[in-house]
Amino acid sequence: MSARHIAGLIAVVASLALPVVAEPVAIVGGKVWTGTRQGTVPSGVIVIDKGRVVSVDKAGSPVPLDATVIDAGGKWVTPGIISAFSRIGIVEVDAEKPTDDTSAGESDFSVALDAADGFNPDATAIAVTRIEGVTRVVVAPEASSNLFAGQGFVADTSGSVDTEIDRKAFLLVSLGEEGASLAGGSRPAAWAQLRASLDDAKSYPARYLASNEGTALDRVDAGALVPAARGQQLILIEANKASDLNAIMDFAEANEDLDIAIVGADEGWRVAPRLAKAGIPVIVDSYSNLPASFERLGATGENAARLRAAGVTVAIAAISDGTHNARLAMQIAGNAVANGLPHEDAMEALTTAPAAIFGLQGLGVIGPGSRADIVVWDGDPLEVTSNPDVVMIDGVVQSMVTRQSELRDRYLKLDKRDLPLAYVKP
């Protein structure tokens, strides 16, 4: 197949609204931020085949004759953005309970709740998120019956019925004010429940041979907690206050076999050196910069910059509105840059850091052998006025059409002659 301009390919994708079979692609001329030791290639050539990056070279490098050529001259090219925390696809309308699978306050189960069972790839927020450059979303349930929210997952944003889902990618635990409330009214109650639950899981199944109930968990939840209790699954803990973060680090030191990350960490800057020494990564929201609660009295827009300066692995996400606005992660990262975070670190916080935290092999970077989740931008990705021109997932160019764009196009140039006559008061 001879080379052709990307505009033609995009038109085909948009008109068919169907997935395109991955084929050789060459992205030529863009400013390539690789996320690897190769750094930023000022004018690069990326060759992609069978959904994987074959090579990243300088301008003038050979391009396969059968490759579709994407002209990215003068544009930014980055790995696909990874939303490090969201609830996309498990809620359609927040105020309409039948469409909301984020929590199950009346369920007898907690740890065993698998958010992937409620994922809807047709959710309108997925396409809106995809066209903003986000190719993978970390989706978390919400704690409701106790401090265990359940099993979270990672999905691509293709919107396909066969969307790739990494199920049980992590276990979400809520501590701090929310966890205290759910566990019985205090932080000591939350910690007692967490320790007793881990003890149940570590004693599973022996503790349950004669009974369905353990000290804190029933048989089903205890079995679901086993991978996390053995350090085989990431435990993502929601917490913000410095004293809560210290308590988590005390717990981590006493349980070195556990794999722990923290989401929120609004006061993380206050204990940043210890977080760095402990090797515990954090996911932060740079919009959270006001004392909105007692556990956020020390919130600041410089949180990400101070954490990163101390050596903490930092990912950035739209934590405060993860149901529909995960797409704002780039703007949030831009705010972090405005508050002292280096641009390079901000880009890592959207790509390589979340990939490392959640063990997403081959994602978050552009390099030989990596998965071809790639975005071509019309400007700096962290500038609020910049937009993606091309979004690829595993080497397949994605549709840039959403329900919103279709409504815009439908009503933008409406022929008023087709409208009914308006009522005129006599």
Backbone torsions as a table, in degrees:
resi	resn	phi	psi	omega
1	MET	NA	129.5	-179.2
2	SER	-73.2	157.8	179.5
3	ALA	-67.1	146.6	177.3
4	ARG	-147.2	160.4	-175.3
5	HIS	-71.2	145.2	-176.5
6	ILE	-61.9	-26.9	-178.5
7	ALA	-59.3	-37.6	178.1
8	GLY	-65.4	-40.3	179.8
9	LEU	-64.7	-43.6	-180.0
10	ILE	-62.0	-39.7	179.7
11	ALA	-61.5	-40.4	178.4
12	VAL	-64.1	-45.6	-179.6
13	VAL	-60.3	-44.9	-177.4
14	ALA	-65.3	-39.2	-177.2
15	SER	-71.6	-36.3	-179.2
16	LEU	-83.2	-29.5	-176.8
17	ALA	54.1	35.7	-179.9
18	LEU	-128.1	155.3	176.8
19	PRO	-61.0	148.7	178.0
20	VAL	-107.3	136.3	179.0
21	VAL	-65.0	132.1	-179.1
22	ALA	-59.0	134.7	179.3
23	GLU	-142.2	167.9	-179.8
24	PRO	-57.8	133.9	-179.2
25	VAL	-135.9	143.8	173.5
26	ALA	-126.4	121.8	175.9
27	ILE	-99.2	117.2	-168.1
28	VAL	-118.4	131.8	167.7
29	GLY	91.7	-1.4	-176.4
30	GLY	-84.6	162.7	172.1
31	LYS	-82.6	101.2	-168.6
32	VAL	-93.3	112.7	171.6
33	TRP	-90.7	108.5	-169.6
34	THR	-86.3	-27.9	-173.8
35	GLY	74.5	10.7	179.6
36	THR	-119.7	-177.5	176.9
37	ARG	-62.8	-17.4	178.2
38	GLN	-68.5	-18.8	176.7
39	GLY	71.4	-144.1	179.6
40	THR	-101.3	124.1	178.0
41	VAL	-94.1	113.7	-172.9
42	PRO	-55.5	-41.7	177.2
43	SER	-141.9	96.7	-169.0
44	GLY	-107.5	167.8	173.1
45	VAL	-127.4	116.9	178.9
46	ILE	-108.2	124.0	177.1
47	VAL	-106.9	130.1	-176.1
48	ILE	-125.5	137.4	176.5
49	ASP	-149.8	136.5	179.0
50	LYS	54.3	38.9	174.8
51	GLY	80.0	3.0	-178.4
52	ARG	-123.3	151.9	175.1
53	VAL	-77.2	126.2	178.8
54	VAL	-88.5	-43.3	-177.3
55	SER	-158.6	156.2	172.6
56	VAL	-131.4	109.0	-175.9
57	ASP	-128.2	175.2	179.1
58	LYS	-79.0	166.0	179.4
59	ALA	-54.9	142.6	-179.8
60	GLY	95.5	-8.7	178.5
61	SER	-68.1	151.2	-177.0
62	PRO	-65.2	147.7	179.2
63	VAL	-119.7	132.8	178.4
64	PRO	-54.8	139.8	-176.5
65	LEU	-62.6	-29.7	-176.9
66	ASP	-94.5	12.7	-176.1
67	ALA	-86.3	142.6	168.4
68	THR	-75.1	127.8	-175.4
69	VAL	-99.5	125.9	173.8
70	ILE	-104.6	115.8	179.9
71	ASP	-82.6	106.5	-179.1
72	ALA	-109.1	22.1	-176.8
73	GLY	-52.1	124.0	177.7
74	GLY	78.5	2.8	-177.6
75	LYS	-109.0	163.0	175.5
76	TRP	-84.1	142.8	174.1
77	VAL	-129.3	125.4	-177.4
78	THR	-135.1	165.4	169.0
79	PRO	-61.9	156.7	174.3
80	GLY	-58.5	139.6	179.6
81	ILE	-71.6	139.3	177.3
82	ILE	-110.3	115.0	175.9
83	SER	-74.4	112.7	-171.3
84	ALA	-77.8	-9.4	178.1
85	PHE	-163.9	124.5	179.8
86	SER	-161.4	176.3	171.4
87	ARG	-132.1	32.1	-179.9
88	ILE	-68.4	136.7	175.1
89	GLY	86.9	-7.8	175.5
90	ILE	-114.4	7.1	171.9
91	VAL	-151.4	132.0	178.4
92	GLU	-100.3	-52.2	178.9
93	VAL	-126.3	116.3	-173.9
94	ASP	-56.4	-37.9	-174.7
95	ALA	-85.6	-1.8	-178.4
96	GLU	-112.7	99.2	-172.5
97	LYS	-54.7	-40.0	179.8
98	PRO	-59.7	-19.0	179.3
99	THR	-99.1	3.4	-174.2
100	ASP	-111.9	109.2	178.8
101	ASP	-111.7	24.0	-177.6
102	THR	-72.3	-31.8	-176.0
103	SER	-144.1	167.3	-178.6
104	ALA	-146.5	73.1	-174.7
105	GLY	-61.8	-22.1	-177.9
106	GLU	-100.3	4.4	-178.8
107	SER	-79.4	152.7	174.6
108	ASP	-80.5	-9.8	-175.7
109	PHE	-111.2	161.2	178.1
110	SER	-142.1	-70.5	-179.0
111	VAL	-57.3	-37.3	-174.7
112	ALA	-77.5	-9.8	179.6
113	LEU	-66.4	121.8	-176.6
114	ASP	-107.1	106.3	-176.0
115	ALA	-58.6	-27.0	-179.2
116	ALA	-62.5	-24.3	178.5
117	ASP	-66.7	-19.0	179.7
118	GLY	-106.5	7.5	-175.0
119	PHE	-73.1	132.5	178.2
120	ASN	-118.9	103.7	-178.4
121	PRO	-66.0	-13.4	178.5
122	ASP	-87.5	-1.0	179.8
123	ALA	-55.3	134.2	-175.0
124	THR	-61.9	-27.2	-178.5
125	ALA	-67.9	-21.7	-176.9
126	ILE	-68.5	-47.2	179.0
127	ALA	-64.7	-39.4	179.2
128	VAL	-63.1	-37.5	178.8
129	THR	-70.6	-39.9	-178.0
130	ARG	-63.2	-45.2	-175.5
131	ILE	-71.2	-6.5	174.3
132	GLU	-95.2	7.2	173.9
133	GLY	99.0	3.3	179.6
134	VAL	-90.4	119.1	-177.0
135	THR	-104.5	-19.2	177.4
136	ARG	-136.4	141.8	178.8
137	VAL	-126.1	131.9	170.6
138	VAL	-87.4	121.1	-173.8
139	VAL	-115.1	124.9	-174.8
140	ALA	-117.5	140.4	171.2
141	PRO	-74.1	178.0	-179.2
142	GLU	-121.8	131.1	-179.9
143	ALA	-63.8	138.8	-178.2
144	SER	-145.1	-44.8	-177.8
145	SER	-90.5	-30.0	172.5
146	ASN	-156.2	-169.0	-173.3
147	LEU	-71.1	-12.0	177.4
148	PHE	-88.8	115.2	179.1
149	ALA	-79.6	-34.0	-179.9
150	GLY	124.7	-162.8	-172.9
151	GLN	-91.6	126.0	175.7
152	GLY	-98.3	169.5	-176.5
153	PHE	-143.9	170.4	175.2
154	VAL	-122.2	133.2	-179.1
155	ALA	-134.4	154.9	171.7
156	ASP	-82.0	167.4	-176.5
157	THR	-105.7	24.9	-179.4
158	SER	-64.3	-26.9	-176.8
159	GLY	77.2	6.9	-178.7
160	SER	-75.9	153.0	177.9
161	VAL	-65.1	-22.5	177.0
162	ASP	-107.8	37.7	176.9
163	THR	-49.2	135.8	177.5
164	GLU	-71.8	126.5	-178.8
165	ILE	-127.2	125.6	173.0
166	ASP	-95.4	94.5	-174.5
167	ARG	-74.4	151.8	176.8
168	LYS	51.4	45.5	179.7
169	ALA	-73.0	-21.2	179.7
170	PHE	-165.7	163.2	173.9
171	LEU	-111.2	128.2	179.9
172	LEU	-97.5	128.7	178.8
173	VAL	-124.2	133.8	179.8
174	SER	-104.1	119.5	174.1
175	LEU	-115.6	-155.7	-177.8
176	GLY	65.0	-150.4	-176.6
177	GLU	-62.1	-44.2	-178.2
178	GLU	-66.2	-46.3	179.4
179	GLY	-62.3	-38.7	178.0
180	ALA	-61.3	-43.4	179.6
181	SER	-63.8	-42.4	-176.8
182	LEU	-73.2	-26.6	-175.8
183	ALA	-88.8	-4.1	178.7
184	GLY	133.3	-3.7	173.2
185	GLY	120.8	-1.3	179.9
186	SER	-152.6	160.2	176.0
187	ARG	-64.0	-41.1	175.7
188	PRO	-56.8	-36.6	178.2
189	ALA	-65.7	-39.8	179.5
190	ALA	-64.5	-44.8	-180.0
191	TRP	-66.4	-37.1	177.8
192	ALA	-63.3	-41.1	179.0
193	GLN	-66.2	-41.4	-178.9
194	LEU	-64.8	-46.4	-178.2
195	ARG	-66.1	-41.6	179.6
196	ALA	-65.7	-37.1	179.8
197	SER	-66.6	-42.6	177.4
198	LEU	-64.4	-35.4	176.8
199	ASP	-64.2	-40.8	175.9
200	ASP	-59.8	-45.1	-176.8
201	ALA	-66.7	-39.5	-179.6
202	LYS	-68.7	-23.1	179.2
203	SER	-96.9	4.6	-179.6
204	TYR	-78.7	137.5	4.8
205	PRO	-96.4	-0.2	-173.9
206	ALA	-54.3	-41.7	-176.8
207	ARG	-65.0	-18.1	-173.9
208	TYR	-108.1	11.8	-179.3
209	LEU	-66.0	-34.3	-176.9
210	ALA	-105.4	-8.2	-176.0
211	SER	-151.9	154.6	177.6
212	ASN	-85.7	-8.1	-175.7
213	GLU	-113.9	137.2	173.5
214	GLY	-102.6	-161.3	178.9
215	THR	-67.1	-42.4	-178.1
216	ALA	-126.0	-25.1	-174.5
217	LEU	-124.2	151.8	172.2
218	ASP	-81.0	178.0	-174.5
219	ARG	-58.0	-43.2	-175.8
220	VAL	-65.6	-48.4	-179.1
221	ASP	-68.0	-37.0	178.7
222	ALA	-63.3	-42.4	178.1
223	GLY	-62.9	-37.9	-179.9
224	ALA	-70.1	-23.1	-178.4
225	LEU	-85.7	-13.2	-174.7
226	VAL	-54.6	-49.4	-178.8
227	PRO	-57.8	-43.4	179.6
228	ALA	-66.2	-40.6	-178.6
229	ALA	-66.1	-24.2	179.4
230	ARG	-95.3	4.9	-180.0
231	GLY	77.3	15.5	-178.1
232	GLN	-97.0	-2.2	179.4
233	GLN	-141.0	141.0	178.7
234	LEU	-66.0	134.2	171.3
235	ILE	-104.3	111.7	179.1
236	LEU	-97.0	119.1	-173.6
237	ILE	-110.8	126.8	175.4
238	GLU	-84.1	121.6	178.0
239	ALA	-164.9	152.6	-176.9
240	ASN	-131.4	-40.8	-173.4
241	LYS	-71.2	142.8	-177.9
242	ALA	-56.3	-41.6	-179.5
243	SER	-65.7	-34.0	176.6
244	ASP	-69.0	-38.6	178.8
245	LEU	-65.6	-38.8	175.8
246	ASN	-63.0	-40.6	179.1
247	ALA	-62.9	-38.8	177.7
248	ILE	-64.2	-40.7	179.7
249	MET	-69.6	-35.1	173.0
250	ASP	-59.9	-44.2	179.8
251	PHE	-63.5	-42.3	179.7
252	ALA	-64.1	-38.7	178.8
253	GLU	-66.0	-32.8	179.6
254	ALA	-81.6	-13.7	-178.9
255	ASN	-134.7	69.8	-172.5
256	GLU	-65.1	-17.1	-178.4
257	ASP	-81.3	-9.9	-177.6
258	LEU	-82.7	148.3	177.5
259	ASP	-103.9	109.9	-170.6
260	ILE	-124.8	138.6	169.4
261	ALA	-135.3	160.1	-176.3
262	ILE	-121.5	136.9	175.1
263	VAL	-115.5	134.6	-176.0
264	GLY	109.7	-90.6	174.0
265	ALA	48.5	43.1	-178.5
266	ASP	-60.8	-29.5	176.5
267	GLU	-103.2	23.0	-178.1
268	GLY	-59.8	-33.0	-178.6
269	TRP	-58.8	-26.3	-177.9
270	ARG	-73.0	-22.5	-179.8
271	VAL	-125.2	25.3	-174.5
272	ALA	-56.8	-45.5	-179.5
273	PRO	-59.1	-38.8	-179.4
274	ARG	-70.7	-38.0	176.5
275	LEU	-60.4	-42.2	179.2
276	ALA	-63.9	-44.9	-180.0
277	LYS	-63.1	-37.3	-179.6
278	ALA	-76.2	-14.8	-179.3
279	GLY	70.2	28.8	-179.2
280	ILE	-97.2	116.3	179.3
281	PRO	-76.8	158.6	179.5
282	VAL	-131.2	151.6	173.4
283	ILE	-116.1	119.9	-173.9
284	VAL	-122.5	162.6	176.0
285	ASP	-122.5	108.8	-175.9
286	SER	-71.7	-7.4	171.3
287	TYR	-73.6	-22.2	-178.3
288	SER	-82.0	87.0	-174.3
289	ASN	-130.5	17.7	179.9
290	LEU	-128.1	154.7	179.7
291	PRO	-76.3	70.1	-175.1
292	ALA	-72.3	-15.6	178.8
293	SER	-155.5	172.5	-178.9
294	PHE	-64.0	-27.9	179.7
295	GLU	-84.8	0.2	179.6
296	ARG	-122.1	23.9	-177.8
297	LEU	-62.4	-27.8	-179.2
298	GLY	-98.7	16.9	-179.0
299	ALA	-63.5	141.3	179.9
300	THR	-152.6	148.5	177.0
301	GLY	-66.9	-13.3	179.5
302	GLU	-91.5	7.0	-176.1
303	ASN	-55.9	-51.4	-178.0
304	ALA	-61.1	-42.9	-178.6
305	ALA	-63.6	-42.9	-178.5
306	ARG	-69.4	-39.5	177.1
307	LEU	-62.5	-46.5	-177.4
308	ARG	-66.4	-37.7	179.2
309	ALA	-63.0	-28.4	178.9
310	ALA	-81.8	-9.5	178.5
311	GLY	100.8	13.0	179.2
312	VAL	-80.9	138.7	172.2
313	THR	-72.3	121.7	-173.5
314	VAL	-123.0	128.1	169.0
315	ALA	-111.6	151.5	-178.4
316	ILE	-120.3	134.2	-179.8
317	ALA	-148.9	164.8	176.4
318	ALA	-87.1	74.6	-174.7
319	ILE	-67.2	-38.4	-173.9
320	SER	-69.4	-21.9	178.5
321	ASP	-145.2	69.2	-175.4
322	GLY	-86.2	-3.6	-178.0
323	THR	-77.2	-39.0	-176.8
324	HIS	-130.5	-13.1	-172.4
325	ASN	-118.4	32.4	173.8
326	ALA	-60.1	-24.4	179.8
327	ARG	-63.0	-15.9	-178.5
328	LEU	-81.3	2.9	-176.9
329	ALA	-57.1	-37.9	-179.9
330	MET	-65.1	-41.3	178.4
331	GLN	-65.3	-39.7	178.6
332	ILE	-63.6	-41.9	177.5
333	ALA	-64.3	-36.9	176.1
334	GLY	-62.3	-38.2	175.6
335	ASN	-63.0	-38.3	178.3
336	ALA	-64.0	-37.8	177.1
337	VAL	-64.1	-41.0	178.2
338	ALA	-63.3	-21.0	179.8
339	ASN	-106.7	24.6	169.0
340	GLY	108.7	-9.0	179.6
341	LEU	-76.3	126.7	177.6
342	PRO	-58.5	145.1	-177.7
343	HIS	-56.1	-42.2	-179.9
344	GLU	-60.1	-42.9	179.7
345	ASP	-66.8	-34.5	178.2
346	ALA	-66.0	-40.6	177.7
347	MET	-64.9	-40.7	177.0
348	GLU	-62.8	-35.1	-178.8
349	ALA	-66.9	-17.1	179.3
350	LEU	-101.4	-9.1	-172.1
351	THR	-135.2	-77.6	-173.5
352	THR	-67.7	-36.4	-178.2
353	ALA	-65.6	-51.9	177.3
354	PRO	-61.8	-34.0	177.5
355	ALA	-62.7	-40.3	179.6
356	ALA	-69.8	-42.1	-177.4
357	ILE	-61.6	-43.0	-175.1
358	PHE	-100.5	9.9	175.2
359	GLY	63.7	39.8	-178.0
360	LEU	-89.4	89.9	-175.3
361	GLN	-64.2	131.8	175.6
362	GLY	80.7	4.0	180.0
363	LEU	-114.0	161.0	178.9
364	GLY	82.9	1.3	179.5
365	VAL	-142.1	163.0	170.0
366	ILE	-121.6	106.4	-179.0
367	GLY	-161.1	163.8	180.0
368	PRO	-51.6	125.1	179.6
369	GLY	91.8	-13.4	-179.5
370	SER	-74.1	157.6	177.1
371	ARG	-72.2	141.0	-171.9
372	ALA	-86.3	61.5	165.1
373	ASP	-89.6	105.1	-171.0
374	ILE	-138.8	142.9	178.9
375	VAL	-126.3	133.7	172.3
376	VAL	-103.9	121.7	-175.2
377	TRP	-107.8	152.1	176.6
378	ASP	-85.7	1.7	177.9
379	GLY	-169.5	-170.5	177.4
380	ASP	-57.8	123.1	-177.2
381	PRO	-57.4	-23.3	-177.4
382	LEU	-91.8	-0.8	174.3
383	GLU	-86.6	132.6	-173.6
384	VAL	-64.0	-22.5	-179.5
385	THR	-87.7	-4.9	-179.0
386	SER	-81.5	149.3	-179.9
387	ASN	-140.7	151.2	174.8
388	PRO	-71.9	138.4	170.6
389	ASP	-93.7	-35.5	-178.8
390	VAL	-138.2	134.7	174.5
391	VAL	-124.3	126.4	179.0
392	MET	-118.8	139.4	173.0
393	ILE	-124.9	118.2	-176.7
394	ASP	51.4	42.5	175.3
395	GLY	81.2	0.3	-179.3
396	VAL	-104.1	124.7	177.1
397	VAL	-68.2	127.7	-174.8
398	GLN	-93.8	154.5	175.5
399	SER	-66.8	140.8	176.5
400	MET	-103.8	21.4	-179.6
401	VAL	-98.9	133.9	174.9
402	THR	-129.3	170.7	176.1
403	ARG	-59.3	-38.3	-179.4
404	GLN	-66.3	-42.2	-179.7
405	SER	-68.0	-33.7	177.2
406	GLU	-67.3	-40.6	177.0
407	LEU	-65.5	-39.9	176.8
408	ARG	-58.7	-49.3	-177.4
409	ASP	-66.3	-32.5	-178.2
410	ARG	-68.6	-39.5	-172.6
411	TYR	-105.7	-2.1	-176.7
412	LEU	-64.6	-42.4	-179.1
413	LYS	-126.3	62.9	-177.9
414	LEU	-73.9	131.5	178.0
415	ASP	-79.2	108.5	-174.7
416	LYS	-66.6	-14.9	177.6
417	ARG	-68.0	-20.2	-179.5
418	ASP	-88.0	-4.8	-179.3
419	LEU	-82.6	150.6	175.8
420	PRO	-67.2	154.5	178.8
421	LEU	-63.2	136.2	179.6
422	ALA	-75.9	151.2	177.2
423	TYR	-72.7	130.6	177.1
424	VAL	-116.7	123.1	-179.4
425	LYS	-67.3	127.8	-178.4
426	PRO	-68.2	NA	NA
